[in-house]
Amino acid sequence: MTKPSSRLTPDVLSAIAERYDTDRLVVSTAYADGGTEHLRGRLEGGLINQMEGGDAMAARYAIWANAVRDNIIAGMNALKAGEQNEGYQHMVRAANSLSAFSEAQAYLDPLNMGTRL
């Protein structure tokens, strides 16, 4: 069975990059999942799919990215409401999840550009 080719053309990529290159918040609706819970599980799903060469890798990473985004938005909203501790917790969770992704990629990078701990 032949896999369909990517429909992400340079023009589409440019339009996407331009849409989000702004100082105002723009929330993607490409994937409905997200939320502020399950960061670890969503990240692990993407990483396992990547390790196994699975077809769902891009979708799993997109859903994980939405969860990271939703934690950042929740943190922003909490900070705006004066809830410093809650806002900080959401921001830390988002930052830590991004760091976990980066660290895992050091082990999966075929060019070995990252530092493995």
Secondary structure, 3 states (H helix, E strand, C coil): CCCCCCCCCHHHHHHHHHHHCCCCCCCCCCCCCCCCCCHHHHHHHHHHHHHCCCCCHHHHHHHHHHHHHHHHHHHHHHHHCCCHHHHHHHHHHHHHHHHHHHHHHHHHCCCCCCCCC
